[in-house]
Amino acid sequence: MISVHTSPLAQPGTGDAGGLNVYVVESAREMARRGIEVEIFTRRTAADLPDVVELFPGVLVRHIDAGPYEGLVKEDLPGQLCAFAAGVMREIARVPAGHYDVAHSHYWLSGQVGWLVAERWQVPLVHTMHTMARVKNRQLAQDDVPEPPGREIGEAQVVEIADRLIANTDQEAFELVEYYDADPGTVVVVPPGVDLERFVPGDRSAARASVGLPDDAVVLLFVGRIQPLKAPDVLVRAAARLLERRPELRDRLVVAVLGGASGRGLAAPDRLGQLGEELGVADVLHLAAPVSRTELADWYRAADIVTVPSYTESFGLVAVEAQASGAVVLAAEVGGLPTAVGDAGVLVQGHDPDVWADELLAVLDDPARADDLRARARRHAEGFGWSATVDRLLDVYTGAVADRAGLTDPTARQPMEVA
């Protein structure tokens, strides 16, 4: 696996680490459980990181030097792709021919490197986009800026060269074909998974005690990177509207935001706190750094509602993790979120804070509906275990290897059906 811009060792919710990191770590872990050796190539971001780290038995993380260890943001990395590719080439020169069977790249920067190394190894390139510039640029937040043309060109090149393209949802598969002219025969839908052993329903009072919340609190939760794309400001604005209508909730309301500034959010890392001050809700706003996966499960269980107000999501892993934990999820009706949430949560059209406040109150004022959503949430999430994801990934790898070896007739491959 190739993950140039973010390491599987990074804490999700910090910097550029997010759902992609969880995807790489959990899919690699599940493959290793089945006796498949996985090596993950990523950029070294600190001088004291060893060349090789064993993430789990059977999973190695290989650090490649490419540019300064610190101070580079994702937008700076295209200039380091040559250095990264050269470092990977040096590593693979040490192993015998045939050592690797498949290259799976994550995000377009990794796809550019995967293009080179797959040809060098003579193995198929499987690529997962995770996010796409042409999709993001159609759904920009008010304070966001478009992705540059260079990224669009780079993504189009990877789409053209990849042996297989993994789409998280049918919607993403459609977008690959519609916006990037992907060959439908190369696109395969493989939904991401969720750790169904870690994220489980539990006692709400115990969870609140664990994370330091009062038992009678009304808890609205956002989990993710703090940037315009993820739209945590929508929750803060909606909370302000909610308190205008229900001032009696102020003493109990907790608007918890777990995440660090990332991407465009780095330009104004304190903006969310300032917004809370401007709207008069700073007293109910709880801004916290990302937490461990174990503590995150407690936050999901502690919440009355978990909100996912993003402007676009290729899938929406937070939504499924929350539902696996038995939480009510309120999510924007964009991208892959309808698939992730299904009918076990509430989908909101648009990002109008008044509409979000309406939907929040509709759940808070109807305990029977909330209980029904919690019950359905876990059942829905159980359809997204990592075991099922890896079953499908291995089918994709096997088919791509067979095609490369000329063992199958490419013309016999059934094209993807898109709505």
N, C-alpha and C positions, 0 to 999 in steps of 0.2 A: 504494500500500500504506500501511496505517496501523499503526504500532507505538508505542503511547503509552508503555508502561512500561519499555521497554528499547530502546536504540538499536542499529541495525546496525553502528555504529562501535565498540560495546563489545566487550571481550575475553570470549568465552564462558568460563563458569566463575567469573566475578566478579559480585557483586551479583545482579541478576535475569537476567543474560545466560546463555543456554544454547542448547538445541537450536532454540528459536524464532529466535534471532538467526542461526544458521547457515542455517536454512530461508529466512528473508527474503533474506539476502545471496546465497545460492547460486541460489535460484530467480530473483531479479532479474538476476543476472549472466547466467544462461542465456537469459532473455528478451531481454536487451540484445544478446546474440550473434546473435539472430534478427531484430534490427532493431526490437524493441518498446521504446518508451520507458517507463521506470519512474520514478516519484517516490515516495519513502518519507517520510512525515510522522512525526516523532518529537519527543519533548520535549527541549528544551535542558537539559543538566545541568551546564554550565559557562559562565561569562560569556564566555570567549574562543572559544567555538565559533562559526564563521561561520553566517550565515543559511542558506547553501546549500553543500553539499559534494558534489563529484562522486566517488561511490564507485567507479564504473567508467564508461567511455564509454557514455552512454545511461542511466545510473542516477544520479539525484540524491537526496540526503538533505536534506530541508527541516526545519530546527529551529524549533520553536514554543515560545514562552515560556508556561509554565503553572506558576506557583508558584515557590518558591525553587529555585535551580539545584542546590543540594546539600542533603542531609539528609532528603529525602523518600524513604520506602520505598514499596513497591508498595501497601501497605494504606492509605497516605495519599492515593493518587491519585484515588479517586472524587470527592473534593472539588475536584479540578482539571480535571474533564472539561469543564465549561462554558468555562473559560478556554482549554483546548486546542482545543475545537471552534470557539470564536470566532476563535482565531488561524488555524486552518485555513480558515475561511470567508473571512477577509481575504485569504489567499493565493490562493484559487481565484477571488476576485472580479477578480483581475488578468488572468485568462486568458479567452479567448473561449468562448462556449457550445460544447459539443461537444468541448472539448479532451481531457477524460477519457472513457474508454470504460467502465471498471470500477473499483469500489472493492473492494479485498481487505483486510479487517481481520484482525489477528492478536491473539488473546486477547480476553477479554470486554470489557475497558476500551476497547480499540480498536473493538470492535463497537458500543459505545454511540455513539462518535463517528461511525463509519461509517454508522450508521443515519441520522444527521442529514445528513451530506454527500452520501450517495447520493441522498437525496430532493432536496437542493439541486441536485445535478448532473443529476438524473433519469437515473441509471445504476444498474445492478444492484449489489447488495451481496453479495459472496462473503465468507464468514467461515470462519476456521479457529480452533477453540477452543484447541488445544494441551493445555490441562488443563481439567478440569471440577470444580467444587466438589462436586457430588453424588457424583461418583466418588471424589474424594479423601477425602471425609468417611466413606465406607464402608470405607476401607482405611488408617486413620490409624496412624502409628507411635506407639509408647508415649509418647514425650515431645512429640508434636505436639498442636496444638489445631485444632478444626474451622474450616473456612472460614465466614465470617459469612453470615447469611441474605441480606444485601444483595447479595452476590455471586451467590447462587443466583437471586435475582429478576432481576438484571441479565443473567445468562446466558440465562435463560428468555426474556426480551424479545428478545435478539439472535437466538435460535433461531427465534422466531416471525416476525421481520421479514425475515430474510435470504432473498435469492433462491436462494442455494446455500450449503450447509454442507459444507465439506471435512473428511472424516474420514481419519485416517492409516491406519486398519486397519478390518477388518470388525467387530472388537470395539468400537471407538470409535463406529462407525456404529450398532451395536446400542444402545450406551449413550445416544446422542443421542435415539433413538426411545423407548427404555425409560424413561429418567429425565427427559427434557425434552419428551416428546410431539412430537418433531420430525416434520414431514411426510416420510415416507420418500421421496417424489418429489423432495425438495430435497437429499437427502443423497447425496454422491458420495464414494467411497473413492479417495483419491489418496495412495499411500505417499510419504513423503519420500525424498530421494535421499542419495547419498554421493559425495564427490569421488573418483572412481576413478582419477584421475591422481596425486593427492597421497597417498592412502592405498593403498599397494601393499606386497606382501610384500618383504622384503629380508633381508640378512645380519644375524642376531641379534647376533653378536659386534661388528660395526661399530655397530649401533644402541646396544648397551650402552656401548661406548666413547664414543659421541656424547653420551649423557646422564649419563655418569660412574658407571656401574655395573660391578662386577667381572664378568668373563666367566663365572665359575662360580656366580653368585648364583641363588637361587630367588626369582623376582620375581612378586609378586601386586600387581595394579594396580587402583586405583579412579580414575575420572575424572569430575568433576562438582562441582556446588555442594555445600557442606557444610551440610546441613540434614537434619532427621529424615526427611523424605520420601524422600531419596536413600539413606539408611541406610548411610553409610560405617562406622558403628559395628558393623554386622553383620560386615564384613570384619575389623575389628580384634579383635572377640570371637572370631571363627572362627580367626584367627591364633593367639590365645592358646591355644585348645583344641588346635590343630595342634601347637604347641610342647610342650604337656603330653604329647602322645603321641610326638612325635619331637624330643626335646631336642637331638639331634645336628644338627638343621637350623638352630639359632639363629645359628651363625656365618655362614651363607650366606643366610638369609632376609631379603628386603627387602619390606616392605609399603608400597608407594608410593601416596600419596593426592595427586592434583593437583586443586586447587580452592580456592575462597575461601568464607568464610561467607556465607550468603544466607538470606533469608526468616526462618523461625523460628530458624535457626542463629545469627543475629546476636545473639540474647540471651545466648549463651554461646559466643563465637567460639573459645575455647581448649578447649572440651569434649573434642574428639577427642584432643588431646595429653594431657589429664588422664586420659582413659579408658585410654590406653596406659600411663601411669604406674601407674594402679590395677591393671591386669591384668598388669603386669610385662613388657610388650612394647615399652616406649618405645625400647629400643635397636635394634629392627628396624623401627620406624615412621619413614617418610620423608614428612614433610608439606611440600608445596611449593605455591607459587602456580600458577595456570593458566599454561600455556605457549603459544607460538605454534602454529599449525596444523602447521607443518613439524616442529617439535620433538615435537609430540604424536604424529605418525606414527612417529617413532623410539621413543617410549615404548611404543606398541602393539607394535612389532616386537621390543622388548627384553623384553616381559613373557612369563612362562610362562603366566599366566592373567590375563585381564582380567575383573573382577567388576562386575556391575550388580545390586546387591541392593535396588533401589528397592521401595517399597511400592506404587507405581503409576507407570506410564509410558504416555503416549498412543502412543508408538512405541518409542523407545530408540535414538537416533542414535549414541550412544557404542558400542553393541553392533555396529552395522553398520560403523562406521568401523574398529573393532578387527578385525572379520572381514575387511574389505577389505584390512587390513594383514597378514593371515595369522595372526591371534592366536586362541587358544582362549578362548572366552567362556563364563563361568559367570554365569547371570542368573536372577533371580527369575521365576517363572512367573506374571506379572501383566500386566494391561493389554495393550499392544501388543508386549511383549517376545517372546512366542511367534512372532509374525509376523517381528519383526526378526531373531531368532536362528535360527528354523527348526530343522531337524534337523542344523545345522552347528555347534551349540554344546550346552551342557548347561543345562537348565532345572531350577531347584530350587524345590520347593514349600515355602512358608513362609519364615521368617526365623530359625529356630533355629540358633544358632552351631554347635552340635554337628553338625547336618545339613550345614551349609555346610563345616565342617571335613572331614567324611566325603567330600563331593564334591570338595573341593580335593585331598585325598590320593588319591582314586581316579584323578584325572587325572595328578597328579605321579608316581604309582607305575606308570603304564602308558604309557610313551613311545610305543608303537605306536598306542595310541588317540589320544594327543595329536597325533601326526603326521597321523593320518587326519582329525581335526577341523580342523587347520590347512589341510589341502588342500581340504577341503569348504567352509571358511569363505569363502575368496576367491570360489569359484564361486557361493556363495549371495549374497554381497554384490553381485556383478555384475548382479543383477536389480534393483538400486536406484540406478541412475545418475540424476543430476539431469536429464539429457536426457529420460528417460522420464517423470519427474515433471512436467516442464514441458509435455511433449506432452499429458498428461492435464489439467493446469491450463488450458491454452489451449482445449481442448475444452470444459471447464466454462465458461470465460469466454464463448466463442462461443455456447454454448447459452443462457446467462443473458441475453446481449445480445439474442439473437433472441427470447426470451420477452418481454423488456421492450418490444421493438419490435412485438410482436404478430405476428411472422413464423412462430411455431409455435403449435400448439394445446396449451395446458398439460395438457389432459386426456389427451393422447396420450403424455405422458411416462411411462416405465415406472417404477413404484415400486421402491425398493431392496429387495432380498431380505435379510432378516436371519435369522440362525439362532436 
